[in-house]
């Protein structure tokens, strides 16, 4: 590399490093966990300050979209939960599809353990919650302790990366993704109160159109985005929670590229030869800014690189930072605030909702995840991931009790009584803190220094 090149591009070696998709996901998830913790603490501080009442009323202000006589009006709180969170569910859907196609869920034997752990980690917490709330007005909150927050759980594991195997992080990631899928089914099936069948029929038609796009080989994102907006609106009108549209849209995004690796390689060779010839032309400028032929070839290389990337991968990478650093923090701001001055802590912490959520998330998740893994391994339906042992499985079971984003989301749909939702939020925050501490201590003292694999 000559001196001029070093001067113009001094940071190229640093930024030229290529990360694997899982490493990018891991770093984004870890950073997201840190941002989410900070946002939650800030929300609690504001909710318990002199700004608390104004902060609460801010989210209840209405905002409308209107075109001519058409208008869609909702509170800011609902725009966040129904609108912005659709992007979160779209990202979740893309991650689920990727895992099923090429990830930890692509092999039945490899997928058995995280899928079984996720199912056990949903069923047992729901039963535990129901034991505390059976026959009461709060019984509808059984879905709250079913969810595991992937950002928080992975964030804790990365703190212990030098003591736990990489396979444990992958296992928890797959478990949490299946957990999210289960939560989506719960929302669609049990937290939908009234169906508008006409709107649902139109939504089904748009979904069929999206599938036709996929089968027809359309690889550009714009048709999917436009149809996805229509699907979101029609799903909202149908009575299903609008965020379900995010999952449905994700399942229609193509996972195959326009160029095969062989075609891409051949195209790169052709472009490389052309670029080399242009660079050696003594009569042509030697800089891409002044050499039109070189600039055109460079643009074609960029276009070819896009065509070899599946639309699913491009959309996932494009959404991930926005969801991690904007959508989820805003969701926490709108939903995580608890004004402790307005509640009796002793009464609230002993309320059936709070106890059901806490015991469901902490004890229920631990029993459900570890018990399901024991059954699957005992009967040979799955296998222990490489480098992991029972200490790691039980540590992951404790971390499964960190239920934040999805738990708050379901809690907001389960309860119309503000006090019950406040009790649920208290239970979610306390149990997530307890589960994080237990998982951290368990894995720290239960695992030796990780050996190089």
C-alpha positions as MATLAB code, in Angstrom:
seq = 'XXXXXXXXXXXXXXXXXXXXXXXXXXXXXXXXXXXXXXXXXXXXXXXXXXXXXXXXXXXXXXXXXXXXXXXXXXXXXXXXXXXXXXXXXXXXXXXXXXXXXXXXXXXXXXXXXXXXXXXXXXXXXXXXXXXXXXXXXXXXXXXXXXXXXXXXXXXXXXXXXXXXXXXXXXXXXXXXXXXXXXXXXXXXXXXXXXXXXXXXXXXXXXXXXXXXXXXXXXXXXXXXXXXXXXXXXXXXXXXXXXXXXXXXXXXXXXXXXXXXXXXXXXXXXXXXXXXXXXXXXXXXXXXXXXXXXXXXXXXXXXXXXXXXXXXXXXXXXXXXXXXXXXXXXXXXXXXXXXXXXXXXXXXXXXXXXXXXXXXXXXXXXXXXXXXXXXXXXXXXXXXXXXXXXXXXXXXXXXXXXXXXXXXXXXXXXXXXXXXXXXXXXXXXXXXXXXXXXXXXXXXXXXXXXXXXX';
ca = [
       0.000    0.000    0.000;
       1.552    3.336   -1.035;
       1.788    6.388    1.192;
      -1.004    8.218   -0.649;
      -3.366    5.300   -0.159;
      -2.482    5.098    3.553;
      -3.142    8.829    3.880;
      -6.511    8.679    2.120;
      -7.702    5.483    3.834;
      -5.947    5.302    7.251;
      -8.800    3.383    8.897;
      -9.426    0.925    6.070;
      -7.796   -2.057    7.900;
      -9.971   -1.341   10.941;
     -13.287   -0.975    9.098;
     -12.476   -3.557    6.482;
     -12.944   -6.436    8.895;
     -15.853   -8.670    7.916;
     -18.053  -10.043   10.676;
     -20.058  -13.221   10.362;
     -23.855  -12.788   10.473;
     -24.062  -14.375   13.930;
     -21.274  -12.151   15.298;
     -23.025   -9.059   13.954;
     -26.279  -10.251   15.505;
     -24.543  -10.939   18.807;
     -22.880   -7.542   19.013;
     -26.105   -5.771   18.082;
     -28.080   -7.791   20.652;
     -25.510   -7.128   23.375;
     -25.462   -3.391   22.701;
     -29.255   -3.444   22.563;
     -29.412   -5.039   26.001;
     -27.234   -2.275   27.442;
     -29.346    0.436   25.775;
     -32.547   -1.246   26.983;
     -31.294   -1.384   30.583;
     -30.343    2.295   30.446;
     -33.675    3.287   28.907;
     -35.610    1.322   31.525;
     -33.736    2.968   34.390;
     -34.275    6.400   32.827;
     -37.994    5.683   32.397;
     -38.335    4.663   36.053;
     -36.471    7.789   37.201;
     -38.661   10.088   35.094;
     -41.874    8.305   36.152;
     -40.975    8.884   39.817;
     -39.886   12.504   39.418;
     -41.853   15.750   39.126;
     -42.045   15.049   35.391;
     -43.873   11.768   35.953;
     -47.456   12.970   35.453;
     -46.608   14.946   32.338;
     -44.589   12.012   31.012;
     -47.611    9.723   31.409;
     -49.978   12.182   29.719;
     -47.527   12.673   26.850;
     -47.989    9.065   25.713;
     -51.784    9.436   25.868;
     -51.811   12.334   23.378;
     -53.516   11.425   20.112;
     -51.879   11.575   16.713;
     -53.617   11.027   13.380;
     -52.652   10.149    9.836;
     -55.143   11.522    7.327;
     -55.517   11.652    3.557;
     -58.670   13.465    2.437;
     -61.593   11.976    4.341;
     -59.559    8.974    5.513;
     -58.098    9.198    9.015;
     -56.333    6.836   11.370;
     -56.152    8.265   14.887;
     -54.529    6.620   17.914;
     -52.702    7.661   21.059;
     -48.908    7.853   20.911;
     -48.829    4.815   23.204;
     -50.842    2.811   20.688;
     -48.777    4.075   17.750;
     -45.723    2.681   19.516;
     -47.319   -0.655   20.473;
     -49.276   -1.197   17.254;
     -47.036    0.584   14.757;
     -43.381    0.719   15.744;
     -43.518   -2.709   17.351;
     -44.614   -4.162   14.009;
     -41.019   -3.500   12.913;
     -39.793   -5.429   15.943;
     -41.999   -8.382   15.015;
     -40.865   -8.140   11.392;
     -37.267   -8.484   12.575;
     -38.226  -11.377   14.855;
     -39.930  -13.076   11.915;
     -36.860  -12.641    9.710;
     -34.649  -14.121   12.443;
     -37.024  -17.065   12.878;
     -37.055  -17.770    9.135;
     -33.246  -17.567    8.940;
     -32.822  -19.933   11.872;
     -35.247  -22.446   10.343;
     -33.520  -22.342    6.961;
     -29.812  -22.237    7.829;
     -29.439  -21.784   11.598;
     -29.805  -23.814   14.773;
     -33.368  -24.797   13.876;
     -32.551  -26.185   10.430;
     -31.631  -29.686   11.641;
     -34.397  -31.597   13.483;
     -31.959  -33.181   15.942;
     -30.172  -29.889   16.645;
     -33.471  -27.995   16.855;
     -35.148  -30.455   19.242;
     -33.445  -29.150   22.381;
     -34.051  -25.373   21.971;
     -37.587  -25.956   20.619;
     -38.455  -28.304   23.499;
     -36.868  -25.939   26.015;
     -38.871  -23.025   24.628;
     -42.150  -24.971   24.748;
     -41.538  -26.077   28.334;
     -40.468  -22.526   29.171;
     -43.821  -21.236   27.926;
     -46.243  -23.867   29.225;
     -44.978  -24.164   32.825;
     -44.852  -20.373   33.535;
     -48.398  -20.009   32.174;
     -49.569  -22.792   34.508;
     -47.755  -21.249   37.486;
     -49.366  -17.874   36.823;
     -52.770  -19.529   36.518;
     -52.352  -21.182   39.938;
     -52.072  -17.751   41.530;
     -54.861  -16.141   39.502;
     -57.348  -18.927   38.773;
     -60.950  -17.707   38.840;
     -59.992  -14.036   39.242;
     -60.320  -11.059   36.915;
     -56.560  -11.183   36.355;
     -56.539  -14.750   34.979;
     -56.141  -13.371   31.444;
     -52.533  -12.431   32.178;
     -51.279  -16.018   31.885;
     -49.350  -15.141   28.708;
     -47.151  -12.553   30.454;
     -44.530  -14.903   32.007;
     -44.208  -16.976   28.821;
     -41.697  -14.664   27.124;
     -37.905  -14.413   27.376;
     -36.169  -11.153   26.449;
     -33.385  -12.089   24.054;
     -31.472   -8.797   24.380;
     -31.182   -9.002   28.176;
     -30.432  -12.742   28.230;
     -27.703  -12.565   25.588;
     -26.279   -9.465   27.248;
     -25.758  -11.425   30.469;
     -24.164  -14.329   28.594;
     -21.737  -12.065   26.758;
     -20.546  -10.734   30.114;
     -19.565  -14.344   30.835;
     -18.244  -15.154   27.359;
     -14.841  -16.089   28.790;
     -16.452  -18.683   31.100;
     -19.223  -20.203   28.983;
     -19.059  -21.999   25.612;
     -20.145  -20.213   22.469;
     -22.676  -22.986   21.915;
     -24.574  -21.823   25.026;
     -25.066  -18.365   23.518;
     -26.322  -19.950   20.291;
     -28.640  -22.260   22.278;
     -30.182  -19.376   24.245;
     -30.559  -17.337   21.051;
     -32.441  -20.178   19.328;
     -34.557  -20.790   22.438;
     -35.526  -17.111   22.689;
     -36.400  -16.939   18.984;
     -38.738  -19.951   19.297;
     -40.104  -18.340   22.458;
     -40.899  -15.170   20.492;
     -42.705  -17.225   17.851;
     -44.793  -18.864   20.570;
     -45.655  -15.460   22.011;
     -46.849  -14.308   18.581;
     -49.190  -17.310   18.351;
     -50.501  -16.573   21.846;
     -51.172  -12.949   20.895;
     -52.948  -13.928   17.676;
     -55.049  -16.732   19.176;
     -55.855  -15.585   22.722;
     -55.551  -11.793   22.859;
     -57.768  -11.026   19.863;
     -61.198   -9.993   21.131;
     -63.275   -9.319   18.015;
     -62.744  -10.231   14.363;
     -63.717   -8.071   11.384;
     -63.996  -10.845    8.789;
     -64.112   -8.507    5.794;
     -60.866   -6.804    6.784;
     -59.346  -10.204    7.564;
     -60.307  -11.436    4.079;
     -58.599   -8.421    2.503;
     -55.542   -8.988    4.685;
     -55.446  -12.606    3.509;
     -55.588  -11.385   -0.100;
     -52.612   -9.090    0.469;
     -50.734  -11.960    2.113;
     -51.457  -14.082   -0.969;
     -50.079  -11.261   -3.131;
     -46.882  -11.214   -1.063;
     -46.516  -14.960   -1.506;
     -47.004  -14.436   -5.256;
     -44.205  -11.833   -5.200;
     -41.962  -14.408   -3.550;
     -42.838  -17.234   -5.921;
     -42.583  -14.906   -8.912;
     -38.946  -14.146   -8.157;
     -39.324  -10.498   -7.114;
     -36.189   -9.604   -5.148;
     -36.572   -5.823   -4.773;
     -37.706   -4.682   -1.316;
     -40.117   -1.928   -2.379;
     -43.093   -4.139   -3.445;
     -42.837   -6.040   -0.163;
     -42.707   -2.811    1.848;
     -45.764   -1.306    0.124;
     -47.786   -4.516    0.411;
     -46.564   -4.934    4.001;
     -47.973   -1.516    4.961;
     -51.333   -2.524    3.487;
     -51.162   -5.841    5.354;
     -50.441   -4.002    8.630;
     -53.412   -1.648    8.189;
     -55.842   -4.416    7.240;
     -54.628   -6.582   10.128;
     -55.243   -3.645   12.480;
     -58.794   -3.281   11.136;
     -59.413   -7.030   11.354;
     -59.116   -7.113   15.142;
     -55.922   -9.188   15.174;
     -53.047   -7.340   16.782;
     -51.389   -5.315   14.038;
     -47.924   -6.571   14.945;
     -48.881  -10.053   13.690;
     -48.549   -8.505   10.225;
     -44.815   -8.139   10.865;
     -44.384  -11.886   11.315;
     -46.541  -12.687    8.276;
     -44.601  -10.233    6.104;
     -41.286  -11.712    7.254;
     -42.330  -15.203    6.183;
     -42.862  -13.978    2.604;
     -39.484  -12.242    2.222;
     -37.331  -14.258   -0.218;
     -34.422  -16.140    1.307;
     -32.781  -16.890   -2.040;
     -30.540  -14.394   -3.891;
     -30.958  -13.280   -7.487;
     -27.395  -14.467   -8.257;
     -26.042  -17.861   -7.264;
     -22.498  -17.880   -5.819;
     -21.248  -19.305   -9.137;
     -22.916  -16.532  -11.134;
     -21.598  -13.922   -8.720;
     -18.069  -15.291   -8.997;
     -18.232  -15.241  -12.781;
     -19.587  -11.689  -12.791;
     -16.829  -10.535  -10.446;
     -14.203  -12.046  -12.718;
     -15.647  -10.224  -15.730;
     -15.817   -6.918  -13.871;
     -12.360   -7.436  -12.387;
     -10.852   -7.981  -15.818;
     -12.578   -4.857  -17.102;
     -11.397   -2.797  -14.132;
      -7.847   -4.098  -14.558;
      -7.879   -3.150  -18.249;
      -9.171    0.318  -17.417;
      -6.482    0.786  -14.791;
      -3.743   -0.185  -17.270;
      -5.014    2.107  -20.044;
      -2.220    4.723  -20.379;
      -4.580    7.258  -21.945;
      -7.231    7.074  -19.222;
      -7.223    8.866  -15.848;
      -5.984    6.670  -13.006;
      -8.603    7.737  -10.445;
     -12.221    6.425  -10.316;
     -13.537    9.949   -9.787;
     -12.257   11.052  -13.186;
     -12.345    7.714  -15.010;
     -15.948    7.041  -16.037;
     -15.241    3.444  -17.074;
     -13.665    2.569  -13.716;
     -16.509    4.253  -11.831;
     -19.129    2.348  -13.832;
     -17.403   -0.980  -13.196;
     -17.185   -0.194   -9.461;
     -20.929    0.538   -9.411;
     -21.603   -2.757  -11.190;
     -19.553   -4.585   -8.559;
     -21.708   -3.001   -5.868;
     -24.893   -4.008   -7.712;
     -23.605   -7.570   -8.112;
     -22.819   -7.738   -4.391;
     -26.432   -6.793   -3.639;
     -27.840   -9.426   -5.987;
     -25.925  -12.245   -4.269;
     -27.387  -11.233   -0.871;
     -30.848  -12.683   -0.150;
     -33.527  -10.001    0.416;
     -34.144  -11.587    3.838;
     -30.546  -10.915    4.849;
     -30.553   -7.366    3.471;
     -33.805   -6.488    5.227;
     -32.691   -8.059    8.520;
     -29.428   -6.108    8.511;
     -31.207   -2.922    7.496;
     -33.790   -3.208   10.277;
     -31.636   -4.489   13.118;
     -30.033   -1.229   14.222;
     -33.291    0.737   13.930;
     -35.191   -1.808   16.008;
     -32.407   -2.209   18.573;
     -31.557    1.426   19.138;
     -34.836    3.181   18.364;
     -37.954    0.970   18.407;
     -37.225   -1.035   21.580;
     -35.991    1.968   23.644;
     -39.102    3.962   22.634;
     -41.256    0.971   23.572;
     -39.553    0.873   26.993;
     -40.144    4.612   27.449;
     -43.845    4.172   26.664;
     -44.432    1.045   28.748;
     -41.872    0.486   31.517;
     -42.636    3.444   33.775;
     -43.992    2.685   37.252;
     -44.790    5.543   39.633;
     -43.975    3.957   42.983;
     -45.418    6.930   44.870;
     -48.914    5.973   43.697;
     -48.780    2.328   44.712;
     -48.501    0.474   47.983;
     -45.427   -1.703   47.391;
     -46.337   -4.194   50.140;
     -49.842   -4.621   48.752;
     -48.781   -4.670   45.111;
     -45.973   -7.180   45.589;
     -48.380   -9.598   47.270;
     -51.063   -9.169   44.585;
     -51.924  -12.332   42.606;
     -50.785  -10.722   39.351;
     -47.361   -9.791   40.732;
     -46.845  -13.161   42.407;
     -48.027  -15.041   39.321;
     -45.656  -13.123   37.055;
     -42.696  -13.419   39.431;
     -43.059  -17.115   40.216;
     -43.977  -17.821   36.594;
     -40.899  -16.117   35.184;
     -38.344  -17.190   37.792;
     -39.476  -20.629   39.005;
     -41.703  -21.541   36.036;
     -39.086  -20.770   33.420;
     -36.396  -22.661   35.333;
     -38.553  -25.761   35.781;
     -39.990  -25.643   32.277;
     -36.696  -25.158   30.404;
     -34.506  -27.490   32.464;
     -37.245  -30.131   32.795;
     -37.943  -30.171   29.051;
     -34.227  -30.468   28.269;
     -33.922  -33.392   30.707;
     -36.807  -35.247   29.032;
     -35.501  -34.607   25.508;
     -31.990  -35.793   26.340;
     -33.189  -38.758   28.389;
     -35.305  -40.137   25.558;
     -32.719  -39.312   22.898;
     -34.903  -36.886   20.960;
     -32.105  -34.326   20.844;
     -28.462  -33.899   21.730;
     -26.450  -31.757   24.109;
     -24.720  -28.973   22.134;
     -20.944  -29.263   21.847;
     -19.115  -27.852   24.855;
     -22.223  -27.594   27.036;
     -23.198  -29.527   30.153;
     -26.060  -29.496   32.673;
     -24.680  -26.476   34.528;
     -25.011  -24.490   31.322;
     -28.550  -25.747   30.667;
     -29.721  -24.801   34.166;
     -27.947  -21.437   33.910;
     -29.799  -20.772   30.658;
     -33.035  -21.799   32.423;
     -32.487  -19.078   35.039;
     -31.775  -16.499   32.322;
     -34.993  -17.540   30.598;
     -36.813  -15.767   33.435;
     -35.723  -12.400   32.073;
     -38.993  -11.454   30.442;
     -39.160   -7.794   29.540;
     -40.125   -6.536   26.078;
     -42.608   -9.242   25.091;
     -43.921   -9.625   28.664;
     -44.725   -5.913   28.873;
     -46.278   -6.104   25.426;
     -48.599   -8.974   26.366;
     -49.382   -7.358   29.718;
     -50.628   -4.242   27.946;
     -53.076   -6.378   25.945;
     -54.115   -8.660   28.801;
     -55.321   -5.988   31.226;
     -57.703   -3.082   30.819;
     -57.407   -2.329   34.546;
     -54.435    0.071   35.018;
     -53.712   -1.292   38.498;
     -53.399   -4.850   37.231;
     -51.004   -3.674   34.520;
     -48.958   -1.805   37.137;
     -48.783   -4.988   39.240;
     -47.720   -6.926   36.149;
     -44.981   -4.387   35.357;
     -43.693   -4.599   38.922;
     -43.601   -8.393   38.685;
     -41.819   -8.270   35.318;
     -39.141   -5.848   36.539;
     -38.485   -7.688   39.817;
     -38.450  -11.174   38.309;
     -36.208  -10.075   35.438;
     -33.748   -8.626   37.962;
     -33.851  -11.791   40.104;
     -33.453  -14.082   37.098;
     -30.539  -12.052   35.741;
     -28.713  -12.164   39.089;
     -29.363  -15.891   39.579;
     -28.264  -16.725   36.036;
     -25.149  -14.585   36.303;
     -24.067  -16.112   39.640;
     -24.991  -19.652   38.581;
     -22.991  -19.542   35.364;
     -20.060  -17.648   36.883;
     -19.474  -20.117   39.714;
     -20.748  -23.174   37.851;
     -18.452  -22.791   34.838;
     -14.703  -22.830   34.729;
     -12.661  -20.740   32.332;
     -13.747  -21.648   28.818;
     -11.258  -23.700   26.907;
     -10.461  -22.802   23.357;
     -12.547  -24.869   20.968;
];
